Amino acid sequence: RPTARGKSGPIRVAFVAADSPAAVAYAIGKHVGNAVTRNRIRRRLRALIDHHEAPLLDGFYLVKCGIGTDKLTYDELQHHLYRAIDAIA
């Protein structure tokens, strides 16, 4: 069960605290788009997590993408992802 949750726009983040280093998983369903679109979103999310200024808390993160994620620009995706992660801390 998630310890904390954050949401912004079509992005939701669930967090489970653990003693292990931060690990991030992505849930991007077929309703978001075809495989090419989902992989592009996953690559963008991975890059944004890698460049996040504040260190992530130890534990497990699940980033869920809702309908409309494929329409977001890179900057909008960054805004929503960081806002959802910051809601957890």
C-alpha positions as a Markdown table, in Angstrom:
| # | Residue | x | y | z |
|---|---|---|---|---|
| 1 | Arg | 0.0 | 0.0 | 0.0 |
| 2 | Pro | 1.3 | 3.5 | -0.9 |
| 3 | Thr | 2.7 | 5.5 | 1.9 |
| 4 | Ala | 2.0 | 8.8 | 0.0 |
| 5 | Arg | 0.4 | 9.9 | -3.2 |
| 6 | Gly | 0.7 | 12.9 | -5.4 |
| 7 | Lys | -1.2 | 14.1 | -8.5 |
| 8 | Ser | -0.9 | 16.9 | -11.0 |
| 9 | Gly | -2.8 | 16.9 | -14.3 |
| 10 | Pro | -2.8 | 13.5 | -15.9 |
| 11 | Ile | 0.2 | 12.3 | -13.8 |
| 12 | Arg | -0.2 | 10.4 | -10.6 |
| 13 | Val | 2.7 | 9.2 | -8.4 |
| 14 | Ala | 2.4 | 6.6 | -5.7 |
| 15 | Phe | 5.2 | 6.1 | -3.1 |
| 16 | Val | 6.1 | 3.3 | -0.8 |
| 17 | Ala | 8.8 | 4.0 | 1.8 |
| 18 | Ala | 11.6 | 1.4 | 2.0 |
| 19 | Asp | 15.2 | 1.1 | 3.1 |
| 20 | Ser | 16.4 | 0.6 | -0.4 |
| 21 | Pro | 17.5 | 3.4 | -2.8 |
| 22 | Ala | 14.8 | 5.1 | -4.9 |
| 23 | Ala | 13.4 | 3.0 | -7.7 |
| 24 | Val | 10.9 | 4.3 | -10.2 |
| 25 | Ala | 8.4 | 2.3 | -12.3 |
| 26 | Tyr | 6.1 | 3.6 | -15.0 |
| 27 | Ala | 2.5 | 2.6 | -15.7 |
| 28 | Ile | 1.4 | 3.8 | -19.1 |
| 29 | Gly | -1.6 | 2.1 | -20.4 |
| 30 | Lys | -2.7 | 1.5 | -24.0 |
| 31 | His | -5.4 | 4.2 | -23.6 |
| 32 | Val | -2.6 | 6.8 | -23.6 |
| 33 | Gly | -1.5 | 5.9 | -27.1 |
| 34 | Asn | 0.3 | 3.3 | -29.3 |
| 35 | Ala | 3.6 | 1.7 | -28.4 |
| 36 | Val | 5.7 | 4.4 | -30.0 |
| 37 | Thr | 3.8 | 7.1 | -28.0 |
| 38 | Arg | 4.1 | 5.2 | -24.7 |
| 39 | Asn | 7.8 | 4.6 | -25.2 |
| 40 | Arg | 8.4 | 8.3 | -26.0 |
| 41 | Ile | 6.5 | 9.3 | -22.8 |
| 42 | Arg | 8.5 | 6.7 | -20.8 |
| 43 | Arg | 11.9 | 8.0 | -22.1 |
| 44 | Arg | 10.8 | 11.6 | -21.3 |
| 45 | Leu | 9.8 | 10.6 | -17.8 |
| 46 | Arg | 13.1 | 8.8 | -17.2 |
| 47 | Ala | 15.1 | 11.8 | -18.4 |
| 48 | Leu | 13.1 | 14.1 | -16.1 |
| 49 | Ile | 13.6 | 11.8 | -13.1 |
| 50 | Asp | 17.3 | 11.7 | -13.8 |
| 51 | His | 17.5 | 15.6 | -13.9 |
| 52 | His | 15.3 | 16.2 | -10.8 |
| 53 | Glu | 17.2 | 18.6 | -8.6 |
| 54 | Ala | 15.9 | 17.3 | -5.2 |
| 55 | Pro | 17.0 | 13.8 | -4.4 |
| 56 | Leu | 14.2 | 11.2 | -4.3 |
| 57 | Leu | 13.3 | 9.7 | -0.9 |
| 58 | Asp | 14.4 | 6.0 | -0.4 |
| 59 | Gly | 11.6 | 3.7 | -1.5 |
| 60 | Phe | 9.6 | 2.8 | -4.6 |
| 61 | Tyr | 7.8 | 5.2 | -6.9 |
| 62 | Leu | 5.1 | 4.3 | -9.4 |
| 63 | Val | 4.4 | 7.0 | -12.0 |
| 64 | Lys | 1.0 | 6.5 | -13.6 |
| 65 | Cys | 0.0 | 8.3 | -16.8 |
| 66 | Gly | -3.6 | 9.1 | -17.6 |
| 67 | Ile | -5.4 | 10.1 | -20.7 |
| 68 | Gly | -4.0 | 13.3 | -22.2 |
| 69 | Thr | -0.4 | 12.6 | -21.2 |
| 70 | Asp | 0.5 | 12.2 | -24.9 |
| 71 | Lys | -0.7 | 15.7 | -25.6 |
| 72 | Leu | 1.7 | 17.4 | -23.1 |
| 73 | Thr | 4.8 | 19.2 | -24.2 |
| 74 | Tyr | 8.1 | 18.3 | -22.5 |
| 75 | Asp | 7.8 | 21.4 | -20.2 |
| 76 | Glu | 4.2 | 20.6 | -19.2 |
| 77 | Leu | 5.2 | 17.0 | -18.5 |
| 78 | Gln | 8.0 | 18.2 | -16.3 |
| 79 | His | 5.7 | 20.6 | -14.5 |
| 80 | His | 3.2 | 17.9 | -13.7 |
| 81 | Leu | 5.7 | 15.2 | -12.8 |
| 82 | Tyr | 7.7 | 17.5 | -10.4 |
| 83 | Arg | 4.5 | 18.8 | -8.8 |
| 84 | Ala | 3.2 | 15.3 | -8.2 |
| 85 | Ile | 6.6 | 14.2 | -6.7 |
| 86 | Asp | 6.9 | 17.3 | -4.5 |
| 87 | Ala | 3.4 | 16.6 | -3.1 |
| 88 | Ile | 4.8 | 13.4 | -1.6 |
| 89 | Ala | 7.7 | 15.0 | 0.2 |
